[in-house]
Amino acid sequence: MENEDWLIEAVAEKLGIEQDKVRDLIKKKLSEFQNLTESAALRMVATENGVVPIRRNYKIVDITDEIGHINITATIKRKFPPREIMIKGKKSKVVNIVLQDQSGSINVVIWDANKVEYIEKEASEGDTISIANAYSRKNKLNEKYELNLGSGCAIKVTKNAMSEKPAANRREYQRISDVKDDSKIYQIRCFVVRLFTNNIFIIRCGICKKKVIDKCPEHGDAAISKTLFISGILDDGLSTIRASFFDKTAEKLLSLSRAESIENKVTDISFGLYEVEIFGVPNKFNENISLNVKDVKPVDYTI
Ligand SMILES: [Zn+2]
């Protein structure tokens, strides 16, 4: 059953029985009705015993499977312009937003025309959105779960006084998918979703300038220099790109975290909780484009 242990728990608690006994009730339902899925049988058992089979208040971190009937309240961290797609030969509008709560962030796809219009008009980055009856699907491209809002769900946006910014002050950011193999500087707003924890220093011999492991075979360790080098993955809610941070820029990235040691900072930032604004130059290696980050700043939500 798709991640529905919480519902089994809720029924067990309500009836004051063991969870295994609830599983027996589900089996009984399955034997009574043909073509019933286990999930539907559980919902029947729950409803008959006065337990509402819709989970209230999901946290983003809980969405680790394809689940229906998701209720969630979170902050709109990013709102993208709507785009037109073809569904069954008909032009339709969809809009993507990125939600964040204390547990993480998730991409949301809104399909229903009325809701697309509502989001376009009413929602700003920084607002709170409450969603009822959404479902999650795994995005086959990036293997991540995303929330889908079709016609069967309800949404409500609550304005946050801090989130309305004057149009003139709003900066236009580029998207990760815009990055091409050129020498432009890209300004992108994104989350740091992963940092690689091995090899965070480049060690060189200052005399021959060669990369070494701890000392130079020719010149010993007299002129060894250590440069901070951090590699990671950036995600703007629609796509991801690998990025490298060197020296001062790497130090700036690590200063986002209040952890004590460099290793703890790297681990902390790897959780994907930090939204940043980066300035980066593309770098092509083996057909893959990555970004060489020249500057990084935390996103300032109050401007
Ligand atoms: Zn050397």
Residues whose N, C-alpha, C, O or C-beta is under 5 A from the ligand:
A	BS01	ZN	C205 I207 C208 C216 E218 H219
